[in-house]
């Protein structure tokens, strides 16, 4: 698990989650909070793999959870959609004003 390999985030995450889930609550707490170099290095690698897969460790109960990044993206998408709609409405209004002004000048 400690060697770098191609596609390790995809290939090793589920295996590492299995190891993590087999730990006792005390072991999980130690794994999540330890300052020991070996443990913290393993935790950093594990958290990086989890993040790549859209997951994280919920530190209040030491469970692996899916991140809610999709909600953030949909919020950003909604904001972008509203901005596009506003630009289209403003463009239509300006175009209408220009057409009416041209007709008045004829």
Phi, psi and omega in degrees: 000340187269352180269142177286133176222159178298130177071025185297328179299321180281316188279331187255345185300311181298323177295315180295322176298320177300315177298316182297315181294337178281347180289152173287167178300323179295317179295320178297317178299318178295316180299318183287329188248352186294142174264357178302136185302314182296314181292315182293326176294316178297319180296316180300316179296314180299315180295325177294319177296316179299315181299321178299329181263010178074031181230169175202172175266123175280109188288346179284329179232007177057031176258151175279127181231154174282137177287154179266039180297331180298323178296320178295317180295318181293327176295317178296320178296319179296317178299317178297318179299314178299319179296319179295317179298317179297317179296319179295317179297316179296320178296317179297320179297313180296319179297318178298317178299317180295318180295316179295322179294320178296319181294324180291327182284348181281000000 
